[in-house]
Amino acid sequence: MKSLHLKKTIKSLFYSTLIISAIGLTSTVSAWERGKTKTFTLLPAGSAAAEGITKDADNNIYVSTLQLPPQPGNPPLPGQVHKFNLAGQLLSTIDVTPSSGMLLDLDFHPNSGKLLILDMGTGQVLDVNPITGDAVVFSQLPDLTPNNPNAGPLPNVLTFDAVGNVYVSDSIQSTIWRIPPDGGTPEAWLSHDLLGTQSYPPFGANGLDFNKDFSILYVANTGDDAIVEVPILADGTPGTPFVMAYSVDSPDGLIVDDDGTILIASFHGNHIMRVNTEGTAINVYSDFDGVDSNGVIKGVLTPSDIVTINGNLYVPNLALNITAFEQPEHVTSFYTGLVERNSIAKIKPKKNAFRTHKKHHFAY
């Protein structure tokens, strides 16, 4: 009897230890490490909304602007690019001419140093002089459904592969275009249902970036709240895409960190999410902390893009009321209406500084 009682006691202690251990393991899961967010700089008074962001070899920051569609009978205003140093001082502003004014992503070509900017209004990739703003067409995206007035190309984000080919997400035509390093006719590198959406906002393929060894292309699908993984085959063609992360609230711009994790600007979530290669959220940075009495955003509000410098994140607060594009209001439309000065946020992590593999060899 004593032996049986002893066995039961040992068994009870064993399971109690397992339960305590499990509780202990659970308690080690930390809350999101939001980091410290501050306003890096304000765009000049009267500037349109900040949309795309990039840097040059000297870590100067370039920000493209997205003008609202002009009222009937009024000509479009030119899109602009503002250049800031790391102290947040405005160094220059250029009018991108000609352009529709609705500028999205921008980046310097890693081989030629050309400043490439996507024009939403014309469906073009522009080659822009970063000093004068003079623009020429680098590539024109084709209209795959010319008889549909509600379709047509919408170039949203661009990135480069190891040899300098340019990849452009088309948010309306469910396509990733590939353009030769010197520009010219684009190739429909990948068209797929996972790059389109029937949801809201009505933008499919958006942010995109390669991992460090260029074996995977990650693509944000804004309307589907998803991140799509595209394997790259040995000959450079795309493998079969699949959704690697769901329920990312309106993912917009994204970049891949050196450790393989993905940093995603959550447009309607008002934060930056870090997702690992298994599709699990491992951290969320920043938050929307309101609009101050001067009409300046505290934290982030509808963030659209990301660039990393010295381990920190720099994020444009698009703060654009999407009703201007004949879309229904979203949950933060009220707050975007309070914004009087467009801004760039700087997010400093408490740990795990950001490091991306992209190299910028040119400065102007």
Helices and strands as residue ranges (DSSP letters): H 2-27, E 36-42, E 49-55, E 61-66, E 79-84, E 90-96, E 103-108, E 115-119, E 124-128, E 135-140, E 155-160, E 166-170, E 175-179, E 187-191, G 193-195, E 205-210, E 216-221, E 226-231, E 242-245, E 251-256, E 262-266, E 271-275, E 281-285, E 288-291, E 297-299, E 307-309, E 312-317, G 322-325, H 333-336, E 343-348
